[in-house]
Amino acid sequence: MLRFFKKVVSEMKKVSWPTFNELVRKTLIVIVVVGILMLFSYVVDLGITAGIRHFSK
């Protein structure tokens, strides 16, 4: 078990970690893209709901 954790630590030292600025920039990109997808899904849902209500009369 100790050998496993030593290997984990060894591999984690090889990881290229992002800088704080890269982290903030990429996080903001993800938040914006998720917001756009939420807005798109909401508009599509409104359209489908309106269509169902229109044709169910």
C-alpha positions in Angstrom: 0.0 0.0 0.0 2.8 2.4 0.8 4.4 1.6 -2.5 1.2 2.6 -4.3 1.1 6.0 -2.6 4.8 6.6 -3.4 4.0 6.0 -7.0 1.0 8.3 -6.8 3.2 11.1 -5.4 5.8 10.4 -8.1 3.2 10.7 -10.9 1.6 13.8 -9.4 5.0 15.6 -9.5 5.0 15.0 -13.3 1.7 16.8 -13.7 1.8 20.3 -15.4 -0.4 22.4 -13.2 -2.1 25.5 -14.6 -1.2 28.9 -13.3 -3.8 30.9 -11.4 -4.5 33.1 -14.4 -5.0 30.1 -16.7 -7.3 28.5 -14.1 -9.5 31.7 -13.8 -9.7 32.2 -17.6 -10.7 28.6 -18.3 -13.2 28.6 -15.4 -14.8 31.7 -16.8 -14.9 30.1 -20.3 -16.7 27.0 -18.8 -19.2 29.2 -16.9 -20.0 31.3 -20.0 -20.4 28.2 -22.2 -22.7 26.5 -19.6 -24.7 29.7 -19.4 -25.1 29.8 -23.2 -26.2 26.1 -23.3 -28.7 26.8 -20.5 -30.2 29.7 -22.4 -30.4 27.7 -25.6 -32.0 24.8 -23.8 -34.5 27.1 -22.1 -35.5 28.7 -25.5 -35.9 25.3 -27.1 -38.0 24.1 -24.1 -40.2 27.2 -24.4 -40.7 26.5 -28.1 -41.6 22.9 -27.6 -44.0 23.8 -24.8 -45.7 26.5 -26.9 -46.0 24.0 -29.8 -47.5 21.3 -27.6 -50.0 23.8 -26.1 -50.9 25.1 -29.6 -51.6 21.7 -31.1 -53.4 20.3 -28.0 -56.2 22.8 -28.2 
